[in-house]
């Protein structure tokens, strides 16, 4: 027998209506066979294709019309089924919508965190130079480098480095700017975000300069560019270009450009950029080692040539160190390249420009997002299969009338698509509402912008269809497998043990995830509270910090201090190089004679530091102005360093570290955040010379006791302006400053708290629906039990027992999972809470009570029903 062409046969199978497909293909085959015998195969093939092409439009039209009718019919059925069980449908859709909303918001946050600095066109070629200086794993891991390093690298590697950019800000908390308008108005402020930048800045980074020439804006000394916001702050509505800003009350800078608001997703945080060549003026630098290879104050970024691999360039850095660094630094300095796009999530080193994110938290929130989405889809599947008994006759009749299993699955998947689509529509206003709440909690703006999403429209559609398939395939396969005779005869489906087990395990799964989230929330809150409340070894309460680096106030420090001490509430005053409990420098010390010097954390302070900070002495004395040799010949160490050297606190007094004599030993205190362990530490005293004080004092610290602190602050401000009337006054409270360094942990606690509550709500919505269906299925049993004397408490326990067992199993599963995850997370903290039983028991009891309240309501409602209503037709 001669067969029609295979390609034509496949095409006909595709376009012919299902009910007439075999008949019509048979007609084509008969005609093809007849033509082949009478006129030959070649003519038969030509005539076959002529007939196929001629009839295809009609076949396609009728096929599409038929499929549209089927689709329209399935839509009507889907909406009819949703409307028939409106209460449960609403519960199902709301739970799904809430889960989708939570998922979208969390992934929006995750995407925001992962997008930092990736928007620069040349981001993949930009690297920051890291300056690691360690001896025996002690030292600093600096994100800034020596100032001359950039120029030296451009000269040494001209074929590998296209551009180099430095940023510099004296590592000062604030710098002063002032504007004297033509009408005599003075506007002056302490600005925290002023940096000096090389003229290659706009050739490397893609910040938007809206006024001025990017090539010239930072080319040449005494130029400054500023943000739109700062332009309005200083110049109001006037054109800022060409105007003069006075820097630190001495140096005039010409405004040469205005840039638009910098994106939130960048590790750079600047409001002003001053041309780097301005630093060539020795009055600006104030003899601050402009060409030093020892001091590393400049953040340095390299733009590599397109064909250069960073690891190849990095391999040449040891030779670079030997060539340029002084002899005393050659053995301890190592240079590395850090990709620009890694800085925000993978960098937590010394002298970061600002607080960075944490990739661990990104992983946590991604996991939470998928947990919540999974919980909501488990609900959807459970409620869909639980409702199967109400559709048993419908499925049975469809099968009897010839409905194929694949058609039933298609119909049920269509219903899943419709339900998901409605849930997505409901989730849109939910997302905007929850977004406002989350932004308030984390203090971070999250913009829901479709154009900024990292996926294409077709990918969005694919994800949506995938979600519909995942949520609908199990209920579809489950319901399409009903035996028609059984369901028509009984009017309901007798679920197999395996089907019941699957549903139970899904309930266990969603509550396991919810309980893990609750435990995580409790532990995160306890860890955050522990970090806030842990004894630091010094008294941070009522300590006031006045930013003083490069401030004119340091020219009057001794007089200013004397004047302030006349106020009885001010007990002591000192200067500090950094904020105690947050930051520290390292110094090179000859710990053991004859061995290499070691890098030891240290803080440069002035007299009365221990009294001001409330640090207790274990032995010896504090620095005093009566001992003039303290600044050059004395050190104070902590107990840890004394023990490391094999001394008790008393034995250490009078011993030497290098050329300096130990005059005091303090009790151990936390000189850095609680992410770091307490280690050896040294306090050095700066001399009374005002130039030295100005060089080392980032802050003036005052201890205030008694009285109203607001009145004391007003007094301090008045005295400040009496000495430096043109310098803005600014202060910080040490205890608040220390708490702010744990912002990331606080945000983690708040977010996990909110989303664990939402996950429980979603799980309880599903549980309520399941308990409702369970009660409905057992309504006759309940009626009979009531007739024979069962009490309400017995009936409530009967209906609740199975769900309580599931939650107990979920609790037992959640405990080891939560312990493993949280133990790993807590390893990042040098000082951490103990994972005792309290958070685990609390989460289990809380989940148990929530389930009891959820299920008991439905159980009590059912047990109160009149048994006559359920048994009247028996």
Buried (B, 14 or more C-beta within 10 A) or exposed (E): EEEBBEEBBEBBEEBBBEEEBEEBBEEBBEBBBEBBEEEEEEEBBEBBBEBBEEBBEEBEEBBEEEEEEBEEEBBEBBBEBBEEBEEBBBBBBBBBBBBBBBBBBBBBBBBBBBBBBBEBEBBBBBBBBBBBBBBEEBBBBBBBBBBBBBEBBBEBBEEBBBBBBBBBBBEBBBBBBBBBEEEEEEBBBBBBBBBBBBBBBBBBBEBEBEBBEBEBBBBEBBBBBBBBEBBBBBBEEEEBBEBEBBBBBEBEBBBBBBBEEBBEBBBBEBBBBBBBBBBEBEEBBEEBEBEEBEBBBBBBBBBBBEEBEBEEBBEEBEEBBEEBBEEEBEEBBBBBBBBBBBBBBBBBBBBBBEBBBBBBBBEBBBBBBBBBBBBBBBBBBBBBBBBBBBBBBBBBEBBEEEBEEEBBBBBBBBBBBBBBEBBBEBBBEBBEEBBEEBBEBBEBEBEEEEEEBEEEEEEEEEEBEEBBBBBBBBBBBBBBBBEBEBBBEEEBBEBEEEBEEBBBBBBBBBBBBBBBBBBBBBBBBBBBBBBBEEEBBBBBEBBBBBBBBBBBBBBBBEEBBEBBBEBEBBBBBBBBBBBBBBBBBBBBBBBEEEEEBBBBBBBBBBBBBBBBBBBEBBBBBBBEEEBEEBBEBBBBBBBBBBBBBEBEBEBBBEEEBEEBBBBBBBBBBBBBBBBBEBBBBBBBBBBBEBEBBBBBBBBBBBBBEEEEBEEBBEBBBEBBEEBBEEBBBBBBBBBEBBBEBBEBBBBBBBBBBBBBBBBBBBBBBBBBBBBBBBBBBBBEBBBBBBEEEBEEEEBBBBBBEBBBEBBBBBBEBBBEBBBEBBEEBBEEBBBBBEBEEEBBEEBBEBBBEBBBEBBBBBBBBBBEBEBEEBBEEE
